[in-house]
Amino acid sequence: MDLMQRLRRRRLLAIVRGTDPQAALASVHVLAEEGVDLVEVSLTGVDALSVIRRAAASLNDVRGLGAGTVLTARDAAAAVEAGATYLVTPGVTSGVQEGVRLGVPVLVGALTPTEVAAAMDLGATAVKLFPADRMGGPEYLRALRGPFPDVPFVPVGGVGTDAAPGWLDAGAVAVGVGGPLLGDAANGGDLTALRERARALRAAVTPSRSTGGAP
């Protein structure tokens, strides 16, 4: 299963950003145990490359392990060397070009039509619509899909359990969720609460069998 297949099937990308590397790694493991197997470890977290490296060594399936907040070509190369199988950027950065050159999928951050077009021109696998909660919510995504009907969008920023279904109904292939899912878990907080939030969010993004969707 490649990244786009997994995004379309799972419909959820978890974003881990922590001040405690051991807690961040434990959070990645808890998410995997709860079936959230698309996890982005943000490079702005403490010792993020070490977290990625250790997660890649310990997870049974690392195809869903990515690196986020990739700004530079150096970031991209270091993340891939550590074991990230895809990259996520906050915007159109030099890390995009390096990721494409390295042959890994890149989710490129964009907000405006001009940025979306630039991201796709650079070879984006999907567009991370960011910050998603700043431009009118799902209706803005519906408007963007007019000129960009074939672009896979992954809204990130202010997306939680309650909001996720609306974004998916508006045409997002998946949603990216950080704080509303992780809470304080990656900073040494409550992992049991993380499990509960992961289950709730998975339920929120799972299509109903009555509509013909598959979990």
PLY file of the C-alpha trace (Angstrom):
ply
format ascii 1.0
element vertex 215
property float x
property float y
property float z
element edge 214
property int vertex1
property int vertex2
end_header
0.00 0.00 0.00
1.57 3.31 -1.05
1.11 6.59 0.81
-1.86 7.84 -1.22
-3.63 4.50 -0.89
-3.06 4.59 2.85
-4.27 8.19 3.17
-7.45 7.37 1.27
-8.06 4.23 3.29
-7.11 5.42 6.79
-8.26 9.05 6.33
-6.18 10.12 9.33
-2.62 11.42 9.69
-1.44 11.90 13.28
1.11 14.62 14.03
3.49 14.06 16.93
5.43 17.05 18.26
6.90 16.68 21.73
9.28 18.09 24.28
10.07 14.62 25.69
11.64 12.27 23.12
10.81 9.12 25.07
7.20 10.22 25.48
7.00 11.13 21.80
8.24 7.65 20.88
5.75 6.07 23.28
3.00 8.15 21.66
3.93 6.84 18.22
3.70 3.28 19.57
0.32 3.90 21.24
-1.05 5.35 18.01
0.18 2.34 16.05
-1.40 -0.01 18.58
-4.70 1.82 18.14
-4.59 1.47 14.36
-3.35 4.98 13.58
-0.53 3.89 11.32
0.08 7.17 9.49
2.18 9.23 11.88
4.21 12.35 11.16
6.93 13.24 13.66
7.54 16.98 13.47
11.16 18.04 13.26
10.36 20.89 15.66
10.04 18.35 18.46
12.98 17.71 20.77
15.40 15.15 19.28
12.87 14.45 16.52
15.34 12.64 14.29
16.17 10.28 17.14
12.45 9.64 17.66
12.07 8.83 13.97
15.13 6.61 13.98
13.98 4.64 17.03
10.42 4.37 15.76
11.68 3.06 12.41
13.70 0.42 14.24
10.87 -0.69 16.51
7.68 -0.53 14.45
6.53 -3.58 12.53
5.41 -1.41 9.61
7.34 1.81 8.97
5.64 2.74 5.70
3.37 5.13 7.58
6.18 6.90 9.43
6.96 10.39 8.16
8.76 13.57 9.12
6.99 16.91 9.39
7.92 20.59 9.38
10.56 19.89 6.75
11.94 23.29 5.79
15.29 22.74 4.09
17.02 20.28 1.82
19.16 19.31 4.81
16.01 18.57 6.83
14.70 16.36 4.06
17.92 14.38 3.68
18.33 13.92 7.44
14.74 12.77 7.89
14.97 10.18 5.12
18.31 8.96 6.49
16.66 8.55 9.91
13.93 6.36 8.43
11.09 8.65 7.39
9.26 7.23 4.38
7.55 10.50 3.46
7.94 14.20 4.21
5.50 16.93 5.19
6.25 20.63 4.79
4.46 23.72 6.15
4.80 25.47 2.80
6.63 25.47 -0.51
10.17 25.03 0.83
13.49 23.80 -0.48
12.75 20.59 1.39
10.08 19.81 -1.19
12.53 19.69 -4.06
14.98 17.58 -2.10
12.27 15.12 -1.09
11.16 14.76 -4.69
14.79 14.31 -5.74
15.21 11.59 -3.12
12.14 9.82 -4.47
9.95 9.98 -1.36
6.34 11.25 -1.24
5.95 14.84 -0.08
2.85 16.45 1.39
3.38 20.12 0.64
1.81 22.84 2.77
-0.29 25.39 0.87
-3.24 27.67 1.55
-3.94 29.86 -1.48
-4.64 28.77 -5.07
-1.23 30.10 -6.11
0.48 28.00 -3.44
-1.52 24.91 -4.37
-0.47 25.28 -8.01
3.17 25.80 -7.00
3.11 22.72 -4.78
1.78 20.53 -7.54
4.29 21.95 -10.04
7.08 20.86 -7.69
5.79 17.30 -7.59
3.71 17.22 -4.41
2.09 13.88 -3.69
-0.68 15.71 -1.85
-1.35 19.21 -0.57
-1.45 19.82 3.17
-4.06 22.57 3.45
-2.56 24.64 6.26
-3.65 26.31 8.45
-7.00 24.76 7.61
-9.03 26.64 10.20
-8.05 30.10 8.99
-9.90 30.37 5.65
-13.52 29.47 6.19
-13.31 25.78 7.03
-14.64 23.02 4.77
-16.41 25.50 2.49
-13.02 26.90 1.53
-11.87 23.41 0.57
-14.98 22.98 -1.56
-14.13 26.23 -3.33
-10.53 25.11 -3.93
-11.65 21.82 -5.41
-13.37 23.73 -8.21
-10.12 24.67 -9.98
-8.20 21.74 -8.45
-10.57 18.74 -8.68
-7.79 16.16 -8.86
-5.53 17.50 -6.10
-5.52 15.34 -2.94
-6.01 17.70 0.01
-5.14 16.92 3.64
-6.41 19.71 5.95
-4.20 20.37 8.99
-4.65 22.92 11.76
-7.60 23.11 14.12
-8.98 19.77 12.98
-10.35 17.62 15.79
-12.82 14.79 16.26
-15.87 16.99 15.77
-14.53 18.82 12.71
-12.93 15.90 10.86
-16.10 14.50 9.23
-16.95 17.90 7.74
-13.56 18.16 6.07
-13.86 14.64 4.66
-17.37 15.38 3.38
-15.93 18.46 1.65
-13.55 16.25 -0.32
-10.39 15.89 1.77
-8.66 12.54 1.27
-7.59 12.57 4.93
-7.20 14.95 7.85
-4.02 15.73 9.75
-4.46 16.06 13.52
-1.89 17.16 16.08
-2.82 18.81 19.37
-6.48 17.74 19.49
-5.31 14.12 19.23
-1.98 14.10 21.07
-2.85 16.44 23.92
0.11 16.37 26.32
1.09 12.76 25.59
4.25 13.60 23.63
5.36 15.88 26.46
5.17 13.15 29.07
1.41 13.27 29.61
-1.41 10.76 29.75
-1.06 7.90 27.24
-4.37 6.34 28.31
-6.16 9.53 27.32
-4.29 9.43 24.01
-5.66 5.94 23.39
-9.19 7.15 24.05
-8.82 10.14 21.72
-7.30 7.93 19.02
-10.25 5.56 19.19
-12.74 8.43 19.04
-10.99 10.06 16.10
-10.70 6.79 14.20
-14.42 6.27 14.67
-15.11 9.81 13.44
-13.18 9.34 10.18
-14.28 5.76 9.46
-17.01 5.64 6.79
-20.22 3.96 7.84
-20.65 0.49 6.40
-24.23 1.49 5.58
-22.83 3.95 3.04
-20.65 1.37 1.41
-17.40 2.65 2.93
-14.60 0.47 4.19
-12.86 0.96 7.56
0 1
1 2
2 3
3 4
4 5
5 6
6 7
7 8
8 9
9 10
10 11
11 12
12 13
13 14
14 15
15 16
16 17
17 18
18 19
19 20
20 21
21 22
22 23
23 24
24 25
25 26
26 27
27 28
28 29
29 30
30 31
31 32
32 33
33 34
34 35
35 36
36 37
37 38
38 39
39 40
40 41
41 42
42 43
43 44
44 45
45 46
46 47
47 48
48 49
49 50
50 51
51 52
52 53
53 54
54 55
55 56
56 57
57 58
58 59
59 60
60 61
61 62
62 63
63 64
64 65
65 66
66 67
67 68
68 69
69 70
70 71
71 72
72 73
73 74
74 75
75 76
76 77
77 78
78 79
79 80
80 81
81 82
82 83
83 84
84 85
85 86
86 87
87 88
88 89
89 90
90 91
91 92
92 93
93 94
94 95
95 96
96 97
97 98
98 99
99 100
100 101
101 102
102 103
103 104
104 105
105 106
106 107
107 108
108 109
109 110
110 111
111 112
112 113
113 114
114 115
115 116
116 117
117 118
118 119
119 120
120 121
121 122
122 123
123 124
124 125
125 126
126 127
127 128
128 129
129 130
130 131
131 132
132 133
133 134
134 135
135 136
136 137
137 138
138 139
139 140
140 141
141 142
142 143
143 144
144 145
145 146
146 147
147 148
148 149
149 150
150 151
151 152
152 153
153 154
154 155
155 156
156 157
157 158
158 159
159 160
160 161
161 162
162 163
163 164
164 165
165 166
166 167
167 168
168 169
169 170
170 171
171 172
172 173
173 174
174 175
175 176
176 177
177 178
178 179
179 180
180 181
181 182
182 183
183 184
184 185
185 186
186 187
187 188
188 189
189 190
190 191
191 192
192 193
193 194
194 195
195 196
196 197
197 198
198 199
199 200
200 201
201 202
202 203
203 204
204 205
205 206
206 207
207 208
208 209
209 210
210 211
211 212
212 213
213 214
